[in-house]
Amino acid sequence: MDRPRDGRLALLLLLLGHMITALEVPLDPKLLEGLPQPPTITHQSPKEYIVDPRENIVIHCEAKGKPHPSFSWTRNGTHFDIDKDPKVTMKPHSGTLVIDVIGGEKADAYEGVYQCTAHNQLGSALSNHITIRQSRSPLWSKERFSPIVVQEGQSLVLHCRPPAGLPPPIVFWMDNNFQRLPQSRRVSQGLNGDLYFSNVLMEDSRNNYICYARFPHTQTIQQKQPITVHVIDLDSLNDTMADYFNDTDLFSDKPVGERAPVFLVPSGSLSSQMVLRGEVLELECIADGLPTPAVSWTKLSGEIPAHRASLMNFNKTLRISDVSEADAGEYRCTAGNRLGSVHHTIRVSVKAAPYWISAPRNLVLAPLETGVITCRARGHPKPHIQWSMNGLPIEDAPKDPSRTVEDDSIIFSEVQTGSSAVYQCNASNPHGYLLANAFVNVLAEPPRVLTAPNKVYQVIENRPALLECLSFGSPVPVVTWFKDSRSSMLEGDPYVFHKNGTLEIHVSQAANGGKYTCVARNNLGISENHVYLEVKEPTRILRPPEYRVVQTNRDVLFECKVKHDPSLIPSTSWLKDGGELPEDDRFRPQLDSLTITGVTESDAGTYTCVTHTSLDQDTASARLTVVEAPPTLPPIYGQPDAPTDLELTDPGARSVQLTWTPGDEHNSAIKKFLIQYEDGLHQSGVWHNLTEVPGTKTTAHLKLSPYVHYSFRVLALNGVGYSWPSLPSRQYRTNPAAPDENPSEVKGHGTEHNNLVITWKPLTGLQANGPGLQYTVLWRQHGVEKDWTSVSVANVSKFVVSGTPTFVPYEVMVRAQNAYGPGPEPVTVIGHSGEDFPSAAPGLVQVVVLNSTLAEVHWEHVPLRAVRGRLQGYKVHYRRERSLHQHNSHHGEQRSESFGPNRTRGKLPDLHPFSVYSLHVTAFNSRGEGPASATQRFETPEGVPGVPSFFRVSASDLDSLTLEWAPPHERNGRLTGYTLRYQTVNSSHDLGLLDEMDLLSNQSSVTLHNLHHSTRYKFYFSAKTQQGSGPALTEEAVTILHRGDEDWHTEKVNGSQFHVLKGLKEGLSYKVRVVAGGGREDERSLRRSEELLVTLPAMVSPQVDIATQGWFIGLMSAIALLILILLIVCFIKRNKGGKYPVKEKEDAHGDPEVQPMKEDDIMFGEYSEEDRKPLRVSRTPSSGTVPRDGSEDSLVEYADSGDTQFNEDGSFIGQYSGRSGPPSPVINSLV
């Protein structure tokens, strides 16, 4: 055997070998024509092959390869020359042997161990060792049995002892009429075929106990001679004989009494049994005793696996399927009756024939490449691994310096052309063996793109697109993609690149359409292919059908307006209640509508418009309700009455029949009945819908669930609505059963780096089907472990598996079970154990500064093995350390930017110019961030400065203004100076010409001379660097009116600490001072404060004269019109000759306060002689009140009085006298 010269070198090569991806040779026939390939066994007969002597023997051996392999056979380890035996032929282009034994040759002459070899010039592949044995069904030996006499109550064993057959026969007991003998806890058949009686009864007497043996391979049945059993009752027999022989006790034996259990099988108190992994373990305990003992089972060293274990033969046999190492241990069976119990312990050991952990796989390598073939198997005892090459032991194979054998692996380094061969791995122990072939094919092939050229892919917008680029080559080609032109390679979002070369776009947009080029290259050449992507608009129903209520014999129209991509041809179909439309000419479907003519009640239902193209579809539904046409005299419609007389008949385990009597329909036919149920066991008081039946039926066959206490009620539905529910039926209880379903939403994920959390949605009480609901949780590592690990948990929804490797796939199943058995076989889902923080930092971090506020960071991907989870992306953490300006050492907050997992670069926006930054990059998964890369520092160039710290007018004069400022807080570079622009602003806010001046960077103030007096100026002030000017601050100021001594306006203040000055003009400056004196005018006694200059801001909008406003003119016009209407009413009343009631009262009583009219009083209208006193409107004095000696009987007062009324002809109703209170003010402007 080849041995490594250096152990370290072997380990290094092993690690390198794991990095090589096995290259699968594609099965494209055109490609295979030119590719050599070593042989591969594709079909062979089973290792143990039992043949029927009545048929020809066919030993299969099929293989593929290039060139096509030839075949040879060995028999019992020596060459089998088929040409010398005319009975043996080999099928053409195949290695399958056909041995003719029908023509008289005995099949047992060809028994032996066969092995097939398929070979071509690249190597030889071997089949398994196929053991051929003839099936046998020998006859039972001829024997006669004397009748068996047994006393009632004793135990009895009837032996079967069938002849040894191949395969072993199936044994059962019947009578001579081929009727199976009844078995029970008292009488049962053992695993060895014997019939055991724990105690016999008189009824067990018969003469036809017959044991049958059925040989399944030849389908023959052999029969043992009948056995006769006589059961006698000694008590009765003694009494009879005593009467006959004068009270002589002929039989002195005492009658059989009750006794404690004793095991018939197995014997003793301890036994042992060995079983192979994956097989079925059957343990048996059968006991003698009276009364008949009951048998139970326990496991002393653990729990019996409920999901794989079952009790058979009336609990006498414990059967465990698919045995694993965890099933080893001590099992105890206990037999007991009321007189005692007995125990027996069975020690079970589990061995294992070899089974694969990692079977060897074919390896395709290019010259000078490195690879590894691994053969890993488990078993008990541990399997021995033996390697062969082309059928020869590896020690005897030709030496190859590129090959190194290390226990279960063969390492190939820098392989050479001509090193192709087929290697066999044989893993064996005393319980069996595994044999696998794996070839090493050394190929040097340039790339070939297998995807059809110019293929057009069509996809709907916002859906994923997959563009294929299947390729082959040796070495494995590297695939890259380009769009439209070959100018730049596609990378990063929104593209995902799969290992097989497929390009995926998660969300396709119109901009993604176009020509794509995939390029496959290796060191031997390059190949490319063009495909095209067309992104189509989705198909949408813009105007869906709407709900319709139609009378019978009317027509109805459902609309279905559709929008679709112009390049796609849509088609529309209609469904009724989920099925096809009735075959009736009344249904007229169109592209965008459905018309139903002459509607009948059977047309009611849900109509669905289905519009689809070759890429997508859209649906919309609406319901049609049909009501009866109104008669000549419209009837009164109403809801139906509740059904009555509910009865339950034909009870079953999971069904019952419900009948009822319908209530009054109230002129609207009943369309259907709704049946509801209440579960009194799990949800008492809650009613659920169970099923619906047509309105023409009054009987329903109901399908029920186990372990439910049902009560039913029925509701009727007509065109008006539902009836009230009927009275509940009597309660119907179903028996418990095993669950019919398993939990849903089974998932596996990790919350820690070393655990797997398995979750599921528990079953409801109705789904449990019985008490004692539990769940069996099973898991195994995907692709690594063959055996399932399981645990039973209570009615929960989560189980945590601890101690798992980090982020590896697991197969997970959850199975429900209750006290009545397990549920169905669960579905396997794939989950992953928990993630851990990435263990490595991104490498080769570099920074490229793009401008003063933007930089781009580059890095290399973290190795996949270091991610330890699903890579979520990369984070760039950066902070501003300081400014490059000597006066600013600002330390910024830590910031970060996140980028996708496929990105290797990213931009940092909103940076501060003229600053020093530091950054590092981390990779992160769902667990968190990994270690940080080495810190990188970079500087940003100068930018434009920020706004100055402040800008204000510090002094003003007649023709000058003094301005002050401070440098910006954010200089963003070296200041080169300041820019000042200013212009005049007139009273209408028009701007004058703009003047500009440059100021030095070390200046902090400037005085502008030769300005216009009493003028407003607007200033714009900004700082600048070599990159330009920054944003400007604005300010406004006004030069003072003049310097001369102006007369001071004086307003007296009575001891207050503040005073409001009114009447000032906007946009002007005023000097204010406070003068304190002792009440004398002597200047020497006055004390003056410092003068304060106050500038009033200019108003944005000019002052408006109220007299010119439209609202004021309209208001005055309305008031004048109202007065005019009032005067006209008074004038008309006077002309009619009527009198005011108040006048009559005046004439009767007189008013002492009425004064004679003055000459300047205003008169309204002409009056008759008897009414010389006019109505007056007095002029209101400046105080706003009417003098006491004036008339209070004015029109205004009566208009304001709460007692004022008008009669039907419009005259006042009221009186002058009897009113008190002050007179009402009169507004001058109303006169």
Salt bridges, closest charged atoms under 4 A:
ASP2 OD1 - LYS399 NZ 3.44
ASP2 OD2 - ARG403 NH2 2.93
GLU24 OE2 - ARG361 NH2 3.46
GLU48 OE1 - ARG133 NH2 3.72
ASP52 OD2 - ARG54 NH2 2.88
GLU111 OE2 - ARG136 NH2 3.12
GLU143 OE2 - LYS224 NZ 3.07
ASP194 OD2 - HIS159 ND1 3.06
GLU203 OE2 - ARG186 NH2 3.91
ASP204 OD2 - ARG186 NH1 2.63
GLU258 OE2 - ARG338 NH2 2.40
GLU282 OE2 - ARG319 NE 3.56
ASP288 OD1 - ARG259 NH2 2.63
GLU325 OE2 - ARG277 NE 3.71
ASP327 OD2 - ARG308 NH1 2.82
GLU330 OE2 - ARG347 NE 3.01
ASP408 OD2 - ARG376 NE 3.64
GLU445 OE1 - ARG448 NH2 3.01
ASP484 OD2 - LYS483 NZ 3.02
GLU504 OE1 - HIS498 NE2 2.62
GLU504 OE2 - HIS506 ND1 3.37
GLU528 OE1 - ARG486 NH1 2.52
GLU528 OE2 - HIS530 NE2 3.56
GLU534 OE1 - LYS536 NZ 3.07
GLU546 OE1 - ARG548 NH1 3.66
GLU559 OE1 - ARG543 NH1 3.54
ASP577 OD2 - LYS576 NZ 3.31
ASP584 OD2 - ARG586 NE 3.08
ASP592 OD2 - LYS561 NZ 2.90
ASP603 OD2 - ARG586 NH1 2.82
ASP641 OD1 - HIS666 NE2 2.95
ASP679 OD2 - HIS682 ND1 2.51
GLU692 OE2 - LYS672 NZ 3.09
ASP740 OD2 - ARG654 NH1 2.61
GLU752 OE1 - ARG927 NH2 3.11
ASP787 OD1 - ARG277 NH2 1.83
GLU811 OE2 - ARG780 NE 3.27
GLU811 OE2 - HIS782 ND1 3.37
GLU825 OE1 - ARG815 NH1 3.75
ASP836 OD2 - HIS753 ND1 3.93
ASP836 OD2 - ARG868 NH1 3.59
ASP836 OD1 - ARG927 NH1 3.84
GLU856 OE1 - HIS858 NE2 3.05
GLU881 OE2 - ARG937 NE 3.12
GLU929 OE2 - LYS875 NZ 3.70
GLU929 OE1 - HIS877 NE2 2.72
GLU942 OE2 - ARG974 NH1 3.71
ASP957 OD2 - ARG1043 NH2 2.99
GLU964 OE1 - ARG952 NE 3.64
GLU970 OE1 - ARG880 NH2 3.77
ASP998 OD1 - LYS1024 NZ 3.41
GLU1036 OE1 - ARG1016 NH1 3.26
GLU1051 OE1 - HIS1059 NE2 2.66
ASP1082 OD2 - ARG1084 NH2 3.28
GLU1083 OE1 - ARG1088 NH2 2.44
GLU1091 OE2 - ARG1073 NH1 3.91
ASP1147 OD1 - LYS1143 NZ 3.14
ASP1160 OD2 - ARG1179 NH1 3.49
ASP1161 OD2 - ARG1176 NE 3.32
GLU1169 OE2 - ARG1172 NH1 2.73
GLU1170 OE1 - LYS1139 NZ 3.85
ASP1171 OD2 - ARG1134 NH1 2.15
ASP1171 OD1 - LYS1143 NZ 3.74
GLU1192 OE2 - ARG1188 NH1 2.84
ASP1193 OD1 - ARG1219 NH2 3.75
ASP1209 OD2 - LYS1133 NZ 2.25
